[in-house]
């Protein structure tokens, strides 16, 4: 009897503990949801659907939604086995057959695997479509943002981003890691061309226009203003990555400067409907941005009222301290919602599970992150339309889309010099010489983030080079000759003497690069470019120099040689837009989105105390641009 009396309290205690645990066990149920589960009902309010689905999810399913894996690293059966919520293509992350059809097949295969899970939560596939669906061969490649900044045309930017969205959605990519809304204060940065301008107002206006364009259809392509916050303001030599100087460095200035210079584009983007924001690699106030709870949670989510979700940059949270467990805990407690892992996802999932079990990341924080992710997926329409938009495959690289890009090119060109009305050129000029390493190269005129992360020279995707566009633009009586090196040895007159042409066009500039690999202490034109210019000057009456570059360069000597000088930025695949303006079919309208230096010694500019005259003044001020037509 004594044993029985001792046992009864123990049994009651155990029963009581079981009763206490019932809510937790219910939360962890793995029962199949009914066919009429509220979250499956598209007619219900988004928040009702989110609440219903979140209540059905296990911890493992929640962690899966917070995990983004690079497509070449994922094991197919892990998509459903680990409930993975997102995949991505990094720069150059295309299928072996880099066609629109192969992309659609790839993303649909991944999606089908995700829909095998008991809750059938669709994954969201992302890529950096920073100037078109630029990983895809055959897609339209628009001018990089620096060129779009020169247009000052918000309607055109919105149209460009809508085209990009249509081409991405056709291939099942419903998440674009764009637009970059950095406000670049030092053009030595390798990402200068990804930004619209050094001017906060220009970036604010055009960045929000792109958000509207990307998210203009249903299911919409999710825009991602990036990188929060301070991008473009890092100091030279502060980068934490070997070989980089500015990229992933430390943002200069105090909080007041951070708010004044860099915050407005994010507020405008959120007002325009942005529901995903990527957190920067950079640091501020001695702390990596991924660890900044005040900026991510208090300012972005609280003060600005951001209801979407945040995502890290590529493996960025690993840089916080080097202790991976601590880094994961710090980043997610700071307000990170999804981790771009991107490769070692099993380790991330194990660490997240351990951190939740230990109480180091509260369940409230996990639920908030997953709620934000699910909210966006419902708002996008992914649950109703998870597969690629096959009907739009025919629009990829279409004439209509290329026409938009051609207009963007023509509006982006900035005329820096035009002595004696050298431009526009006459289409019936008897002889036109074309030279330069950037004249006949789609890869060079498209720049970085084109097919490959760093881009590359050559015929990397269909398009029209500047040389071909010039040839197509002239009249039948004009003789256009191209010599990459400007020698024109075969160009002779009737007497066998070297031919002197009426017009020479030299296209010079930078080779492709991206991110910190483009950080540069010297922006001078190459010796080869200057040689081409000098050779051409001796062979023509009128010399036009076209600069293809991702930022202003040091051009003093070249400028002296030229009758006309054109900043063409990185125009992309539609070289006709350059010829349209050179030959007067369209007027020059572009205005400088950046102040143009005379020398490297002027960089970075002190914009608050910038002289307007004298030797210390820039070569050309922000907003400069001659017009024609």
KADAPE-V277661 format. One record per residue. N is the residue number from 1. RES is the residue in three letters. OMEGA is omega in radians with two decimals (none if undefined). Layout:
N/RES/OMEGA
N/RES/OMEGA
//
This chain:
1/UNK/3.13
2/UNK/3.13
3/UNK/-3.14
4/UNK/-3.13
5/UNK/3.10
6/UNK/-3.05
7/UNK/-3.07
8/UNK/3.11
9/UNK/3.11
10/UNK/3.13
11/UNK/3.11
12/UNK/3.12
13/UNK/3.13
14/UNK/3.13
15/UNK/3.14
16/UNK/3.12
17/UNK/3.11
18/UNK/3.11
19/UNK/3.11
20/UNK/-3.06
21/UNK/-3.07
22/UNK/3.12
23/UNK/3.14
24/UNK/3.13
25/UNK/3.12
26/UNK/3.13
27/UNK/-3.08
28/UNK/-3.13
29/UNK/3.08
30/UNK/3.13
31/UNK/3.06
32/UNK/3.13
33/UNK/3.11
34/UNK/-3.11
35/UNK/-3.12
36/UNK/3.10
37/UNK/-3.08
38/UNK/-3.09
39/UNK/3.13
40/UNK/-3.04
41/UNK/-3.07
42/UNK/-3.12
43/UNK/-3.14
44/UNK/3.06
45/UNK/-3.10
46/UNK/-3.09
47/UNK/3.08
48/UNK/3.13
49/UNK/3.12
50/UNK/-3.12
51/UNK/-3.13
52/UNK/-3.10
53/UNK/-3.12
54/UNK/-3.13
55/UNK/-3.12
56/UNK/-2.96
57/UNK/3.00
58/UNK/3.09
59/UNK/-3.14
60/UNK/3.13
61/UNK/3.10
62/UNK/3.12
63/UNK/3.11
64/UNK/3.12
65/UNK/-3.11
66/UNK/-3.03
67/UNK/3.04
68/UNK/-3.04
69/UNK/3.07
70/UNK/-2.92
71/UNK/3.12
72/UNK/-3.11
73/UNK/-3.03
74/UNK/2.94
75/UNK/-2.97
76/UNK/-3.08
77/UNK/3.06
78/UNK/3.13
79/UNK/3.08
80/UNK/-3.11
81/UNK/-3.13
82/UNK/3.05
83/UNK/-3.06
84/UNK/-3.05
85/UNK/-3.07
86/UNK/3.01
87/UNK/3.09
88/UNK/2.87
89/UNK/2.99
90/UNK/3.08
91/UNK/-3.08
92/UNK/-3.11
93/UNK/-3.11
94/UNK/3.07
95/UNK/-3.08
96/UNK/2.98
97/UNK/-3.01
98/UNK/3.09
99/UNK/3.13
100/UNK/-3.13
101/UNK/3.14
102/UNK/3.06
103/UNK/-3.11
104/UNK/3.12
105/UNK/-3.13
106/UNK/-3.09
107/UNK/3.11
108/UNK/3.10
109/UNK/3.09
110/UNK/-3.10
111/UNK/3.12
112/UNK/3.12
113/UNK/3.13
114/UNK/-3.09
115/UNK/3.07
116/UNK/-3.14
117/UNK/-3.03
118/UNK/3.14
119/UNK/3.08
120/UNK/3.08
121/UNK/-3.11
122/UNK/3.02
123/UNK/3.08
124/UNK/-3.06
125/UNK/-3.07
126/UNK/3.07
127/UNK/3.11
128/UNK/3.05
129/UNK/-2.97
130/UNK/3.00
131/UNK/-2.98
132/UNK/3.08
133/UNK/-2.79
134/UNK/3.01
135/UNK/-3.01
136/UNK/3.07
137/UNK/-3.13
138/UNK/3.06
139/UNK/3.06
140/UNK/3.10
141/UNK/-3.12
142/UNK/2.97
143/UNK/3.04
144/UNK/-3.01
145/UNK/3.11
146/UNK/3.09
147/UNK/3.10
148/UNK/3.06
149/UNK/3.11
150/UNK/-3.14
151/UNK/-3.04
152/UNK/-3.00
153/UNK/-3.10
154/UNK/3.13
155/UNK/3.13
156/UNK/3.09
157/UNK/3.11
158/UNK/3.12
159/UNK/3.11
160/UNK/-3.10
161/UNK/3.06
162/UNK/3.07
163/UNK/3.11
164/UNK/-3.14
165/UNK/-3.12
166/UNK/-3.14
167/UNK/3.10
168/UNK/-3.12
169/UNK/3.09
170/UNK/-3.11
171/UNK/3.08
172/UNK/3.10
173/UNK/-3.04
174/UNK/-3.13
175/UNK/3.14
176/UNK/3.09
177/UNK/-3.02
178/UNK/0.15
179/UNK/2.94
180/UNK/3.12
181/UNK/3.03
182/UNK/3.06
183/UNK/-2.91
184/UNK/3.14
185/UNK/-3.13
186/UNK/-3.03
187/UNK/3.02
188/UNK/3.14
189/UNK/-3.11
190/UNK/3.10
191/UNK/-3.11
192/UNK/-3.06
193/UNK/3.11
194/UNK/-3.13
195/UNK/-3.14
196/UNK/-3.01
197/UNK/2.94
198/UNK/-3.02
199/UNK/-3.07
200/UNK/-3.10
201/UNK/3.12
202/UNK/3.13
203/UNK/-3.13
204/UNK/-3.10
205/UNK/-3.04
206/UNK/3.10
207/UNK/3.12
208/UNK/3.08
209/UNK/3.13
210/UNK/3.08
211/UNK/3.13
212/UNK/-3.13
213/UNK/-3.13
214/UNK/-3.03
215/UNK/-3.04
216/UNK/-3.12
217/UNK/3.09
218/UNK/-0.06
219/UNK/-3.08
220/UNK/3.02
221/UNK/-3.05
222/UNK/3.07
223/UNK/-3.14
224/UNK/3.03
225/UNK/-3.08
226/UNK/-0.03
227/UNK/-3.03
228/UNK/-0.11
229/UNK/3.11
230/UNK/3.12
231/UNK/-3.10
232/UNK/-3.09
233/UNK/-3.10
234/UNK/-3.11
235/UNK/3.14
236/UNK/3.10
237/UNK/-3.11
238/UNK/-3.09
239/UNK/3.11
240/UNK/-3.10
241/UNK/-3.12
242/UNK/3.13
243/UNK/3.08
244/UNK/3.13
245/UNK/-3.13
246/UNK/-3.06
247/UNK/-3.13
248/UNK/-3.12
249/UNK/-3.08
250/UNK/3.13
251/UNK/-3.10
252/UNK/3.03
253/UNK/-3.12
254/UNK/-3.10
255/UNK/3.13
256/UNK/3.09
257/UNK/3.13
258/UNK/-3.13
259/UNK/-3.07
260/UNK/-3.01
261/UNK/-2.90
262/UNK/-3.07
263/UNK/-3.08
264/UNK/3.13
265/UNK/3.13
266/UNK/3.09
267/UNK/-3.14
268/UNK/3.14
269/UNK/3.10
270/UNK/3.09
271/UNK/3.13
272/UNK/3.07
273/UNK/-3.13
274/UNK/-3.12
275/UNK/3.04
276/UNK/3.11
277/UNK/3.13
278/UNK/-3.13
279/UNK/-3.01
280/UNK/2.94
281/UNK/-2.92
282/UNK/-3.12
283/UNK/3.04
284/UNK/3.11
285/UNK/3.09
286/UNK/-3.10
287/UNK/3.06
288/UNK/-3.09
289/UNK/3.14
290/UNK/-3.12
291/UNK/-2.99
292/UNK/-3.13
293/UNK/-3.12
294/UNK/-3.08
295/UNK/-3.08
296/UNK/-3.06
297/UNK/-3.05
298/UNK/-3.06
299/UNK/-3.05
300/UNK/-3.05
301/UNK/-3.11
302/UNK/-3.06
303/UNK/-3.11
304/UNK/3.07
305/UNK/-3.12
306/UNK/-3.08
307/UNK/3.13
308/UNK/-3.11
309/UNK/3.09
310/UNK/3.07
311/UNK/3.10
312/UNK/2.92
313/UNK/-3.04
314/UNK/3.07
315/UNK/-2.98
316/UNK/-3.08
317/UNK/3.11
318/UNK/-3.06
319/UNK/-3.03
320/UNK/-3.14
321/UNK/-3.06
322/UNK/3.02
323/UNK/-2.94
324/UNK/3.13
325/UNK/3.14
326/UNK/-3.12
327/UNK/3.12
328/UNK/-3.14
329/UNK/-3.12
330/UNK/-3.07
331/UNK/-3.08
332/UNK/3.03
333/UNK/3.10
334/UNK/3.12
335/UNK/3.04
336/UNK/-3.10
337/UNK/3.13
338/UNK/-3.13
339/UNK/2.96
340/UNK/-2.87
341/UNK/-0.22
342/UNK/-3.01
343/UNK/-3.02
344/UNK/-3.06
345/UNK/3.09
346/UNK/3.12
347/UNK/3.12
348/UNK/-3.12
349/UNK/3.10
350/UNK/-3.12
351/UNK/3.11
352/UNK/3.13
353/UNK/3.13
354/UNK/-3.10
355/UNK/3.11
356/UNK/3.13
357/UNK/-3.13
358/UNK/-3.11
359/UNK/-3.14
360/UNK/2.94
361/UNK/-3.07
362/UNK/3.11
363/UNK/3.11
364/UNK/3.12
365/UNK/3.11
366/UNK/-3.12
367/UNK/3.10
368/UNK/-3.14
369/UNK/-3.11
370/UNK/3.09
371/UNK/-3.13
372/UNK/-3.14
373/UNK/3.13
374/UNK/3.12
375/UNK/-3.12
376/UNK/-3.13
377/UNK/3.08
378/UNK/-3.12
379/UNK/-3.12
380/UNK/-3.04
381/UNK/-3.10
382/UNK/-3.12
383/UNK/3.14
384/UNK/-3.09
385/UNK/-3.07
386/UNK/-3.02
387/UNK/3.13
388/UNK/3.12
389/UNK/-3.03
390/UNK/-3.11
391/UNK/-3.10
392/UNK/-3.13
393/UNK/-3.12
394/UNK/-3.13
395/UNK/-3.10
396/UNK/-3.12
397/UNK/-3.07
398/UNK/3.11
399/UNK/-3.13
400/UNK/3.12
401/UNK/3.12
402/UNK/3.10
403/UNK/3.09
404/UNK/3.13
405/UNK/3.12
406/UNK/3.08
407/UNK/3.14
408/UNK/3.10
409/UNK/-3.07
410/UNK/-3.13
411/UNK/-3.06
412/UNK/-3.06
413/UNK/3.13
414/UNK/3.13
415/UNK/-3.08
416/UNK/-3.12
417/UNK/3.12
418/UNK/-3.12
419/UNK/3.06
420/UNK/3.12
421/UNK/3.11
422/UNK/3.08
423/UNK/0.09
424/UNK/3.11
425/UNK/3.06
426/UNK/-3.11
427/UNK/-3.12
428/UNK/3.06
429/UNK/-3.05
430/UNK/-3.09
431/UNK/3.09
432/UNK/3.07
433/UNK/3.09
434/UNK/-3.11
435/UNK/3.05
436/UNK/-3.07
437/UNK/-3.13
438/UNK/-3.03
439/UNK/-2.98
440/UNK/-3.01
441/UNK/3.13
442/UNK/-3.12
443/UNK/-3.13
444/UNK/-3.09
445/UNK/3.07
446/UNK/3.08
447/UNK/-3.13
448/UNK/-3.09
449/UNK/3.09
450/UNK/-3.05
451/UNK/3.05
452/UNK/3.12
453/UNK/-3.12
454/UNK/-3.01
455/UNK/3.02
456/UNK/-3.12
457/UNK/3.06
458/UNK/-3.09
459/UNK/-3.01
460/UNK/-3.14
461/UNK/-3.14
462/UNK/3.12
463/UNK/-3.13
464/UNK/3.11
465/UNK/3.12
466/UNK/3.12
467/UNK/-3.13
468/UNK/3.14
469/UNK/3.09
470/UNK/3.12
471/UNK/-3.11
472/UNK/-3.02
473/UNK/-2.99
474/UNK/3.09
475/UNK/-3.09
476/UNK/-3.11
477/UNK/-3.11
478/UNK/3.11
479/UNK/3.12
480/UNK/3.10
481/UNK/-3.13
482/UNK/3.03
483/UNK/-3.07
484/UNK/-3.04
485/UNK/3.07
486/UNK/-3.11
487/UNK/3.12
488/UNK/-3.11
489/UNK/-3.11
490/UNK/-3.13
491/UNK/-3.11
492/UNK/3.10
493/UNK/-3.07
494/UNK/-3.13
495/UNK/3.14
496/UNK/3.12
497/UNK/3.10
498/UNK/-3.11
499/UNK/3.06
500/UNK/-3.06
501/UNK/3.09
502/UNK/-3.05
503/UNK/3.00
504/UNK/3.10
505/UNK/3.10
506/UNK/-3.14
507/UNK/-3.04
508/UNK/3.06
509/UNK/-3.04
510/UNK/2.94
511/UNK/-3.07
512/UNK/3.06
513/UNK/3.08
514/UNK/3.05
515/UNK/-3.02
516/UNK/3.10
517/UNK/3.09
518/UNK/3.05
519/UNK/-2.98
520/UNK/3.08
521/UNK/-3.13
522/UNK/-3.13
523/UNK/3.11
524/UNK/2.99
525/UNK/-3.12
526/UNK/3.09
527/UNK/3.13
528/UNK/3.12
529/UNK/-3.13
530/UNK/3.08
531/UNK/3.11
532/UNK/-3.14
533/UNK/-3.11
534/UNK/3.09
535/UNK/-3.09
536/UNK/-3.12
537/UNK/-3.11
538/UNK/-3.03
539/UNK/-3.04
540/UNK/3.05
541/UNK/-3.11
542/UNK/-3.11
543/UNK/3.08
544/UNK/3.08
545/UNK/3.07
546/UNK/-3.12
547/UNK/3.07
548/UNK/-3.04
549/UNK/3.13
550/UNK/-3.12
551/UNK/3.01
552/UNK/3.12
553/UNK/3.12
554/UNK/-2.93
555/UNK/-3.00
556/UNK/-3.10
557/UNK/3.13
558/UNK/-3.12
559/UNK/3.13
560/UNK/-3.10
561/UNK/-2.96
562/UNK/2.91
563/UNK/3.08
564/UNK/-3.12
565/UNK/-3.06
566/UNK/2.98
567/UNK/-3.08
568/UNK/-3.12
569/UNK/3.08
570/UNK/-2.91
571/UNK/-3.12
572/UNK/-2.95
573/UNK/-3.00
574/UNK/-3.13
575/UNK/3.12
576/UNK/3.14
577/UNK/3.06
578/UNK/-3.14
579/UNK/3.14
580/UNK/-3.08
581/UNK/3.11
582/UNK/-3.07
583/UNK/2.97
584/UNK/3.06
585/UNK/3.04
586/UNK/3.14
587/UNK/2.95
588/UNK/-3.12
589/UNK/-3.00
590/UNK/3.09
591/UNK/-3.06
592/UNK/3.04
593/UNK/-3.14
594/UNK/2.99
595/UNK/-3.04
596/UNK/-3.06
597/UNK/2.97
598/UNK/-3.07
599/UNK/3.12
600/UNK/-3.13
601/UNK/-3.13
602/UNK/-3.04
603/UNK/-0.10
604/UNK/3.14
605/UNK/2.93
606/UNK/-2.99
607/UNK/-3.13
608/UNK/-3.11
609/UNK/-3.04
610/UNK/3.11
611/UNK/3.12
612/UNK/3.12
613/UNK/3.08
614/UNK/-3.08
615/UNK/-3.11
616/UNK/3.13
617/UNK/3.08
618/UNK/3.11
619/UNK/3.07
620/UNK/-3.13
621/UNK/2.99
622/UNK/3.12
623/UNK/-3.13
624/UNK/3.05
625/UNK/3.10
626/UNK/3.14
627/UNK/3.02
628/UNK/3.06
629/UNK/none
//
